[in-house]
Amino acid sequence: MLACLAHNAWYWGVHKGAPVTDMLAMLPRDEQRPMAAQATQALADAGARRITVLIGGGEAVQAQRAADAFLQALGDVPARHRVDASDQQAWLQLFAPVRAGLLTPQARERLANASTDELADQALAALYQPVGGPRVGAWADDLLNLFSQWLAERGQSSRVRVQDGRLMLADPATPDHHYALVLIELPGSGFEVGAQQALQPRLEAAVQAARGQGAKVIRAGVPLFAAVAAEQAQREIHTIGAGSLVGIVALTLLAFRSLRPRLLVALSMAVGLLVATSVSLLVFGELHLVTLVFGASLLGVAENYGSNYFSARQGLAAHERWTMLTRQIPVVTLAMATTVIGYALLALPPFPGLRQIAVFSAVGLVAAFVTVLWWFPLLDGNGRMAPTRFADWLGSRRALWPSLRGRGMAVLFVASALLIAAGASRLRVDDDIRQLQSAPASLIAEQREFARLMQAPGLAQFFVVQGRDEQELLQREETLTAQLRGMRLGVQAVSDWLPSLQRQHADAALVSLRAVELRPVLAERLGQPVAAAAASAAELAPADWLASPASEPVRAQWLGRLGDGVASVVLLRGAESADTRAALAALNLAGVTWVDKVGEVSGLLGRYRQLMSGVLVLGFAITWAALAWRFGLASWRALAPTALACALTVALLALAGQTLQLFHILPLLILLGLGVDYGIFLLEQPGRHEIRPFLSVTLAAASTLLSFGLLALSGTPALQAFGLTLLIGVFLAWLLTPLFLPPHA
């Protein structure tokens, strides 16, 4: 124990280890895609510190006034609403020297295909047009004002406009509704609880100040969802956690008139977690967060071993505990073995995540079991453990259960079959990760309204483009974006702002060629010579672009070095339909990888659900074999109640309108271990008037319901599904097990 304690202290403290949080790390190694993981992380990091706010809904002046009130109430929180003239000048300083190599696709096509006379007409129209786009340099340097067209296309990629030095936009559905845009940059990560607690009061005050000006406020950003999740977690810890703790402590005091049993059971679980963590780290080198959460909950099964020990210890003098323990060892060993077998089966599929969970859970259960056998007799006190009135009453309730046989058993199975059939007819399966969304509907509605107004690209589906160097990357991006625009999809890509040198040279050469053809025609029409454009060999390099404010809109999409090359992300608009996503996934271009995070994670959950279902069935089969070694033909009496409880639980969930997913299947594995333990303890001493076995089973079931079943009250869908399944399943297993004991019991 000291060695494991030191190892944990070193890993989590000195070494500063941290759990792995990437869900794709749970996949087999050949199915993981480092590029997709790094791209997702980069996009997440870019949004983890930013909150974007739209303020207005009426006239532009009102929106600006409300934005000023918002910023004043926000105080010293870093926020931006205005655009400095220096930023606009920086844009021109970056792009103007290379404007000959910056063409829109439409301009490139026109230069390639239009006749010289048509281009001359357009050049003269650009010269005489009273109001035109911004022009840099002399007319002769850009006869067709192509640079203005390129700048205009960049501007059209966003609905945000600079008005009176402010960031503003108009609602495309209601043009007279204007909004001011405020960008809030948090000094720390939006996932830090301290940063959330410091920001939320100010943000709420700012929102109220803006609404006081009659404005509508629309907020979006990852920190908002993180703050809601943290607040919900804290609320549930205080309510569910406190309720569970109070209930278990009260139950322990009533049953044993002492807190020592509860503390020792907690000790056995702590030892199990500590040993499981050390062994898993030594085997795998790292621990996934899912392993810690799932493994820690599985160790709740250790509750059975401790409850059984103290129930059997009641009424015995201190010196009798060793004899009692000798009698108990075969029973609890079989209970532990059947449970470990079920969890060890998780290591069979080729999933690193499942194997890690299997090792963690199996090792933890064995360590908790050994703690009960070796430590409890030394730490449970030296006096006689007198039975309490409550314990005697609770244990004697066993006599109220009949032992079914013949007609009674047939009625039970027919009724169960009808209920299971009814549930099967209503059963629905949905592995979509969005089903686990727990954010308030109002916050989700704000996010959707924000996306509509801003015309923001989606972050759940995108392309990762990789090249051996920066120029190959940009060339591959240009090939990809051309195909995507041919599919009439909106695209947001780095290469739209930073063309490859190959594209810059080709466009500059095309502009120069057509300008040579145009000048004589224009000179003839104007009656005076047209000067040649000033020669420029300037090129737009990635380093210069990244260092400029002009790269800010898409800078997060430039991933930089990745693996043996460099990579970037291409975001999309209009890829919502399943057919479109299927067509995008079918694209086969060099260095291009399609990433559908929602689809991948949903598919991962679906595959785990199917695997876990198969593992559950296999677990029942192997557990039956282990029980047969101890109980022979009577082994079915220990297993059938749990099997029936599992089937009835799924049926009741379906009838209640629950959509079956992974977090309904996982707790059934726990139920297998818990329910079979109930059967073993009761079948070992099947007498109707035996108090201690039923007391042990009832206390274990009640503690499980209080510790895990109360999760059914959680507002987090995954935890709610987990808790509701155990709440129903554990109760049914406890209720059914005495009915299957031998008739003479």
Sequence and secondary structure as in RCSB ss.txt:
>XXXX:A:sequence
MLACLAHNAWYWGVHKGAPVTDMLAMLPRDEQRPMAAQATQALADAGARRITVLIGGGEAVQAQRAADAFLQALG
DVPARHRVDASDQQAWLQLFAPVRAGLLTPQARERLANASTDELADQALAALYQPVGGPRVGAWADDLLNLFSQW
LAERGQSSRVRVQDGRLMLADPATPDHHYALVLIELPGSGFEVGAQQALQPRLEAAVQAARGQGAKVIRAGVPLF
AAVAAEQAQREIHTIGAGSLVGIVALTLLAFRSLRPRLLVALSMAVGLLVATSVSLLVFGELHLVTLVFGASLLG
VAENYGSNYFSARQGLAAHERWTMLTRQIPVVTLAMATTVIGYALLALPPFPGLRQIAVFSAVGLVAAFVTVLWW
FPLLDGNGRMAPTRFADWLGSRRALWPSLRGRGMAVLFVASALLIAAGASRLRVDDDIRQLQSAPASLIAEQREF
ARLMQAPGLAQFFVVQGRDEQELLQREETLTAQLRGMRLGVQAVSDWLPSLQRQHADAALVSLRAVELRPVLAER
LGQPVAAAAASAAELAPADWLASPASEPVRAQWLGRLGDGVASVVLLRGAESADTRAALAALNLAGVTWVDKVGE
VSGLLGRYRQLMSGVLVLGFAITWAALAWRFGLASWRALAPTALACALTVALLALAGQTLQLFHILPLLILLGLG
VDYGIFLLEQPGRHEIRPFLSVTLAAASTLLSFGLLALSGTPALQAFGLTLLIGVFLAWLLTPLFLPPHA
>XXXX:A:secstr
 HHHHHHHHIIIIIS    B  GGGGS GGG  HHHHHHHHHHHHHHTTEEEEEEEEE HHHHHHHHHHHHHHHT
TS EE B  HHHHHHHHHHHGGGGGG   HHHHHHHHHS HHHHHHHHHHHHH SS S   S GGGSTT HHHHH
HHHHHHT S EEETTEEEEE SSSTT EEEEEEEE SS TT HHHHHHHHHHHHHHHHHHHTTT EEEEE HHHH
HHHHHHHHHHHIIIIIHHHHHHHHHHHHHHHSSSHHHHHHHHHHHHHHHHHHHHHHHHHSS BHHHHHHHHHHGG
GGHHHHHHHHHHHTT  GGGHHHHHHHHHHHHHHHHHHHHHHHHGGGSSS HHHHHHHHHHHHHHHHHHHHHHHT
HHHHS SS     HHHHHHHHGGGGS    THHHHHHHHHHHHHHHHHHHH  B   GGGG  S HHHHHHHHHH
HHHHT  EEEEEEEEEESSHHHHHHHHHHHHHHHHHTT EEE GGGTS  HHHHHHHHHHHHHHHHHHHHHHHHH
HTS             HHHHHHSGGGTTTGGGEEEEETTEEEEEEEEES  SHHHHHHHHT   TTEEEEEHHHH
HHHHHHHHHHHHHHHHHHHHHHHHHHHHHHHGGGGHHHHHHHHHHHHHHHHHHHHTT  B HHHHHHHHHHHHHH
HHHHHHHHHS  TT HHHHHHHHHHHHHHHHHTGGGGG SSHHHHHHHHHHHHHHHHHHHHGGGGS TT 
